[in-house]
Amino acid sequence: MSATLIKDVKDIFKETFNTDPLLIFSPGRINIIGEHTDYNDGFVFPAAVNKGIAAAIQKSTTEVSTAYAVDMDSKIEFELDKLKPSKEGSWENYVFGVIAEIQNRNKTVGNFNIVFKGNIPGGAGMSSSAALENSVVFGLNELFNLGLSKEDMILISQKAEHNYVGVKCGIMDQYASMFGIKNNALHLDCRTIKSKPYEIDFKDHQLMLINTNVKHSLSDSAYNDRRSACESIAALLGIKALRDATEADLEIITEKVTPENYQKALYVIQENKRTEKAAKAIEDNDLETLGTLIYASHDGLQHQYKVSCDELDFLVDQAKTNKHVLGARMMGGGFGGCTINLIAKTEAKAFAEAASEAYKNKFDKACSVYFIELSEGTHVVK
Ligand code: GLA
């Protein structure tokens, strides 16, 4: 958590609304492996990080509510009984969506003011959206004693994203952001929505992120397309989700699906297996195997699931030329954002510099390197 972020939102809130706010920090997440498996009821391996959204929130005594996105330098006033989605891509949809989904559960929120600011750039594939949604629902739950459990809250955040933002996301991001545990990654079963924490201490290795600083357009529609392709194949197989399919099952319906969709379903089945193998590798402290699985994940995302892009592929190829990087892959929804790298601690800085320089030469723009800590989930800051 960043103390300066918290101080900033607190100061801005007090200046704007002349009262003391409740302070909340809601983290973004990384994901070690298990990409695009969550909405297939499969396994993922995320962790909350020490970057995210700080929010200052308090009840309002007026007839309107206000939300102020400091990073966007954008402030809006709204009435709670007149909510509807703003135009696509607007930040306020995350806030409106959460309120609307709380109201859908027949819970009453009163007017409130919120100021928020973050230190994960949008589009980094680190779930700044889930962090924001969770901060809003968590804050409202505290202020208005809504009696929501953390499980309720993440489902509200997810629905907000489906119905107001328009992305039919799985549950990984909201879960990791809400339930994160310091120094742990969560091996999450997205069917039961239960996870097993794994303490992450890679000894002489560490995780490092490199942000391409690109986000290609159409990524939301491509995401929804992938999801519906998976669902239609599951329906063809007569199962609830691809989590229940084997490669042999898929074989049987080859004739009934396009070669592209066949590869996508195959990717999901294989990635789900890799995620379980990764849990075993971490238990055994077998970083070589973990790294190999991470590279294979990228390969599948690039060639089978087709959610990568040139910038991500380039950074993964850079990693492959360095023997100190045991594994690297794109992270999150794809089409931009970060790669996650499993690298020897002593070599991390040198690789980061070399990869950054190569990236600059190739794309004529800068990438950003993040050293992260695995951290606690959404919480009130005292
Ligand atoms: C986005 C979604 C998640 C998940 C990942 C891909 O981050 O919000 O639910 O599907 O993409 O693994």
Boltz pocket constraint, residues with backbone or C-beta under 6 A from the ligand:
constraints:
  - pocket:
      binder: B
      contacts: [[A, 34], [A, 35], [A, 36], [A, 37], [A, 38], [A, 39], [A, 125], [A, 127], [A, 169], [A, 170], [A, 171], [A, 172], [A, 173], [A, 332], [A, 333], [A, 334]]
      max_distance: 6.0
